[in-house]
Amino acid sequence: MKLEDEIKQKKFKDEYEKLVVNILFTGNWMNLLNAKNLKPLGLTLPQYNVLRILRGQHPKPATVNLLIDKMLDKSSNASRIVDKLLKKNLVVRKICKNDRRSVDVLITDKGLELLKQIDGESKKWNQEYKTLNPDEAKKLNFLLDKIRG
């Protein structure tokens, strides 16, 4: 559906203003879809993001600062997210061997299993985006990267 119809706005100052609104609207739309898919699994988007980062680090640990650097939403409170994942037994914390003031975070087997389950589900979830063919998706990825310079 066209952006103008979705937000009930007929005119924009120019194509750049429309682009910004369109990207923000589409990003929020995608976040809502992903949040809806993750909710039955007991995860939020930031928690899922942290688990994916930790899986990428596995078997090496990650510090909270490393999580912050790699997170999609830089405004998320990584320490609080780790606390919630700890309560769900999806991560563990250990004192860093090299710096006793620092804490290492590791994904648990339960966390890895949950991500494996999500990997299987995500193919179904991504059907929402099949309105683009692979070449169009590649081009859009290129253009979004180009916007960020």
C-alpha positions in Angstrom: 0.0 0.0 0.0 1.2 3.5 -0.8 2.6 5.6 2.1 0.1 8.4 1.3 -2.8 6.0 1.9 -1.2 4.4 5.0 -0.7 7.7 6.8 -3.5 9.7 5.0 -1.2 12.4 3.8 -1.4 13.5 0.2 1.6 15.8 -0.1 5.2 16.0 1.0 7.6 19.0 0.7 9.7 16.9 -1.6 10.8 13.3 -2.3 13.5 13.5 0.5 10.9 14.3 3.1 8.7 11.5 1.8 11.7 9.2 1.9 12.4 9.9 5.6 8.8 9.4 6.5 8.6 6.3 4.4 11.7 4.7 6.0 10.5 5.6 9.5 7.0 4.2 8.9 8.3 1.1 7.2 10.8 0.5 10.0 8.1 0.8 12.6 5.9 -1.5 10.6 8.7 -4.1 10.4 9.4 -3.8 14.2 5.7 -4.4 15.0 5.7 -7.5 12.8 8.9 -8.9 14.4 7.7 -8.0 17.9 4.4 -9.9 17.2 6.4 -12.9 16.0 8.7 -12.9 19.0 6.1 -12.3 21.7 4.9 -15.9 21.9 8.5 -17.0 22.5 8.8 -14.6 25.4 11.3 -12.3 23.7 11.4 -8.6 22.9 13.3 -7.3 19.8 16.3 -6.0 21.9 16.5 -9.3 23.8 16.5 -11.1 20.4 19.2 -8.8 19.2 21.4 -9.4 22.2 21.0 -13.2 21.8 22.0 -13.0 18.1 25.1 -11.0 19.0 26.0 -13.5 21.7 25.5 -16.4 19.3 27.8 -14.6 16.9 30.5 -14.3 19.6 30.0 -17.9 20.8 31.9 -19.6 22.3 33.8 -16.4 23.2 32.1 -14.1 25.8 30.9 -10.6 25.2 31.1 -7.6 27.5 28.1 -5.3 28.0 30.1 -2.6 26.1 30.5 -4.9 23.1 26.8 -5.6 23.2 26.0 -1.9 23.2 28.4 -1.3 20.2 26.7 -4.0 18.2 23.1 -3.5 19.1 20.7 -2.2 16.5 19.0 0.1 18.9 21.7 2.1 20.6 19.3 3.6 23.1 18.5 0.2 24.6 19.7 -0.5 28.1 22.0 -3.5 27.5 22.5 -4.2 31.2 18.8 -4.4 31.9 18.3 -6.7 28.8 21.0 -9.0 30.0 19.3 -9.1 33.4 16.1 -10.2 31.8 17.8 -12.8 29.7 19.6 -14.1 32.8 16.3 -14.6 34.6 15.1 -16.7 31.6 18.3 -18.8 31.7 19.2 -17.7 28.2 22.6 -16.2 29.2 25.1 -16.4 32.1 27.4 -13.8 33.5 30.9 -14.4 34.6 33.7 -12.2 36.0 36.1 -11.4 33.2 39.4 -13.2 33.6 41.5 -10.3 32.3 39.7 -7.5 34.1 37.9 -8.3 37.3 35.9 -5.1 37.1 34.3 -6.3 33.9 31.6 -8.9 33.4 31.5 -11.4 30.5 28.1 -12.5 29.1 27.7 -15.9 27.4 24.7 -17.4 25.7 23.5 -20.7 27.2 22.5 -23.9 25.4 18.9 -22.9 26.1 19.5 -19.6 24.4 21.1 -21.3 21.4 18.2 -23.7 21.2 15.7 -20.8 21.2 17.6 -19.1 18.4 17.6 -22.3 16.4 13.8 -22.5 16.8 13.5 -18.8 15.7 15.7 -19.5 12.7 13.2 -22.1 11.6 10.3 -19.8 12.1 11.9 -16.8 10.5 11.6 -18.2 7.0 7.9 -18.1 7.5 8.0 -14.6 9.0 10.1 -13.3 6.1 7.3 -14.2 3.7 6.0 -10.7 4.5 8.9 -9.3 2.5 8.6 -11.5 -0.6 6.8 -8.7 -2.4 10.4 -7.9 -3.4 12.3 -10.3 -5.5 15.9 -11.1 -4.5 17.3 -8.6 -7.0 15.0 -5.8 -5.6 16.0 -6.8 -2.0 19.7 -6.6 -2.9 19.1 -3.2 -4.6 17.2 -1.9 -1.5 20.0 -3.1 0.8 22.5 -1.3 -1.4 20.4 1.9 -1.3 19.9 1.8 2.4 23.6 1.3 2.9 24.2 4.3 0.6 22.0 6.6 2.6 24.1 5.9 5.7 27.2 6.7 3.7 
